[in-house]
Amino acid sequence: MGTTNLAQDLRSKLAAPAILLAPGIYDAFSAYRAQEAGFEAVFASGSALAATHLARPDIGLLTASETAEIIARIADRVDIPVFADADQGFGNAFMVSRSVRLLERAGVVGIQIEDQKEVKPSSEPLSRPLIETAMMVGKIEAARDALINQDIVISARTDAMSSEGFEAALERVSAYIEAGADMIFVESLTTRDEMTRLVEHVGGAVPLLHNLLRPGDEVTAASEVEQIGYSMALFPGTALGAVGAALDDAFGALRSNPTLPENAAPVVDRLGAKPFLSRD
C-alpha cells in the first residue's frame, strides 16, 4: 500500500468509533513484530529512537536526517501507517519545512511536532520550556505547507500542562487547531476529568491522542481513553521497557553460564520466510 493510501487509511481509522492503538517502536524489527501482532499503526517514539540508536536520553540529540533514515527502514518493512515523533520539528519554521519533507519521503503518514523550545538549558536537559504560541502556530503552518501529500496527519503536541497549566494548554490547543493541526496531543494529562474537559473543549473539531506511559495515572487502559472520547492511544514505552528487561536477563544469564539455551529460537524465524526478498 502506497503512502497516499496509508495516509488515507490513518485518517479513516482516526475517524472511526474504535480507538486506534499504536505501540511505540524503534526500528524495522520492532515495527514488523508489532504488525505481526495485529496492530494497525505504529509510533516511532523519539525517546525510543534515542535510547536504542544512541543509548542516550531523549534530549534532542538525533538530527532530522538521522531520524528520517531510521524511519525509512521502518516504513520499508511494514504495510501499516507509521506515525513519527519529530520533536520540535528539529528547529524553527524553516527547519520544520525541511524535516517534514524528509519524513514524508521516508514514508511516514503521521508527524508529531511539539511546542517545547529547541534548545534546553544544559543544567536542565529534561525540562520543558515552551516556545511562544505564535511560533508554534508558524511551525504547524510550515509543516502543512511543506507537505506534498496533504492527507498526511500533522499532530500538534503541547507540553503546556507541565509548564503553564491546564487553561494555558486549552488556549494553545485552540490556536493549533486554527493553524491547521489535524490532531491534538496534550501531554501530562493525568486524570479523567482533565481528559474529559479537553474533549469538551475541542468539541470534535479534530481527533485527540493520548499516551499511556505512567502506571500511576488515573486512566491506564485504552478502553477508558476511547470511552472519554479520544481517537488514538499510544503505548510509547512498552516495547522499550520489555526489550531492556529482556536484554538484562539474557546477557546476565549468558555471562553467568555461557551456553546456548536449548529453546533458543533463531531470530530469522520471527522475520518471515523471505525477510530479505519481500514483506511476506
N, C-alpha and C positions, 0 to 999 in steps of 0.2 A: 504494500500500500504506500503510495507516494505521500510526501509531506502535506500536500494540499488536502488529500483525503483524510490524513491523520489529524490535521488541524480541525477540519470539519467534524471529525469523529469526536475529538476532545470537546468541542463546543456542544455537540449533541449530548454527550454524557453529562456535561455540566448543567444542561437544561433539563435533564431527566429527573424524575422524582427521587430515585435512589441515589444515595451519596456515592461519589466516585472515590475509591480508595487508592492511594498511591504510596507505596513504601519508598523510603529513601534508599538509593543505590549509589554506587561509587565507581563502577567500571562495567565493561561489557558482560563479564561473567555474572555479577550480581544482578544486572538488569535481565539477563537471559533466564536466570533462575527464578526471578520474580514473575516473568512472563509465563514460564512453565508452571508456576504455582497457581496461575489463573488470574493474576492481577491485570487490569485493563489500562493501566498507566503507571509510569514510574517517575520519581522525583530525584534528580541529580542534586543532592544536598551539598551546599558549599562546605559545611563543616565535615561531611563525609569525604569529599574530594580532598580537602586539606589534610585530613588525618591519614588517608590511605596513600596519597600520592606524594606527600611531603613529610608525613609523620609530625605535623605541626598543628597548633590550634588554628581555628578559623578567625584569623586576624587580617585577612586581605592580602595574603602572600601570593596566591595564584593569580596570574595575569589573565586577561581576556583571551589571548591566543592559546595559552595552555589549557584553559577551561574548554574552549571550543574544540581543541584537539581530542581531549578526553571524551567530550560529548559526541563527536563524530564517530568514534569507535563504538560507543554505546548505541547510537541511532542506527548504525550499520548492521547491528546484530539482532535487533528486536523489531517486531511489527506492531508495537503499541505506542501510543503517544509518550514522548519524552518531554518532561517539564523540567526546566533548568533554573537553578539559583544563580542569578547574575550579580549577586551582592548589590553594590550601589551603582551598578552599571559600569564599574571599573573607571569612573572618573566623572567629568562634567557632562553636559548635554552633548557636546561634540563626540566625546568618547562613548557615550551611550549609543549614539548612532552607529559607530563602527562596531561596537560589541554586539549589538542586535544583528547586524549584517553577518558577522562571524558566526553567531549562534544559529541564525537561520540557515546559512549554508551548511552548518554542521548537522542539521536535521531536527532541531527542536521544534516543537509546535506550541510550547508554552514557556514564557520567560518571566521570571520574577525579579523585580527591582525594588530595593528598599530605600528608605529616606534617612539612613544614617550617614554621617559625614564620611568622606572617602578616606581621610587620614585621622586616626585616633591618637590621642596623646600616648607617647611611648611608655609613660608611667601607668597608663590605664588602657591597655590594648583591647580589653574586652568590654569597655564601656560603650554606651550607645548614644553619643551626642548626635543631634539631628541637624540636617540642613534646613533652611527656610522652606516653608510650604511652596512658595513661588518657584524655588529652584527645583523641587521635586516635580512640580507641575511641568516645568520645562523638560525634565528628563522623560516624563511619560509622553509628552507631545513629540519629543525627538525620537523615542522608540517607535511610536505609531508611524511617524513619517518615514522612518528608515526601512520599515518592512516592505518587502516585495509581495509576500503573501499576507494580505490583511486578515485572513482567518486565524493567524497565529495569535494566541491569547497572551496579552500583557497583563500580568498580575502586579498590583502595587501593594507593597508591604509597608506598614508604618510601625515604628517602634516607639511611638509617642506615649503609649501606655506606661512604658518604663521611665521615660524622661520628663513627660509633661502632664500625664494623667489622662483619664478616660474621656473627658469632654474635649480636650485638645485633639485626641485621637479621632473623635467623631467629626470634628471640623476638618481635619486633614482628609478623612475618608470622602467627605462631600466634594472637596476640591479635586481629589484624584479621580473620582468618577466623572466629574465635569470635564477633566482634562483628557478623558478617553480611555481610562483603565477598564479592562474587560472583567477583571476580578479583583477582589479586595482581600487582603490578609492583615488583620490587626494582631500583632504578636503580643504575647504575655497576658491575654485574657485568661483568667483562671477560674472564673465562676460562671455558673449557668445564667445568672442574672445579667452579667456583663455581655455574654454572648447573645442573649435574647434581646437586650437593648440595642445591640449592633444590628441585628436582623431587622428590628422595627425601624431603626434609623435609615437603613438602606432601602427598605421597602421593596425589595425585589428588583431594584434597578440593575444590579449585576450579581453574579454568583459570589458567594463568600467561601473562603478557605480557612481551615483551622488545622493547626498541627498538634498532634498528640505525642507529647515529648516528656512531660513531667508527671510522674506517677502520683504526686501529691495534689494535683489539680482536682477540682470538683468534678469535671467531666473527663472521663478517660476512655470512653467507648465510642466508636464511630456511630453506632446506632443512636446514641444520645445527641451527637453532633447533627445527625440527619434530622432528628426529631425537632431540634431547636430551629432548623431552617437553613443549615449550611449545605453547600453543594459538593465540597471536596474536603477530604480528610487526609492529611499527611501523617506518616509514621517515619519521621526522618532519621531516628536513631536506632531503630530496631535491628537492622542488618549490621550496622557498625558495631553495636554492643555485642551481638551474638558472635560476630567474627572475632572480635577482640578476645572474648572469653574463650572461644574455641581454640584460638592460637595459643593463648596462655596454657590451656590444658594440654594441647597436643605437643607443644615444644617442651613443656615441663615433663611430660611423660617420656618423651623421646630422649631428653637429656639424662633422665634417671635410668632409663632402660632402652638403649639404642637398638631396638629390634622392631622390625616391621610387624605391626599387628596382623593377626590372621584375617580380620574383617576389613582391612584397608581396601577401599574402593578406588580404582583409578579415576582421576578427575575427568578423563575423556568420556567415561560412562555417563557423565552428567551434562555433556555438551551436545548430544545428538549423534546420530550415526555418521554424519559427514560435516563435522563442525567447520572445516576449512573450505568446503566447497559450496555450501548452501546454508540457508537459515534453518533447514529442517533436520 
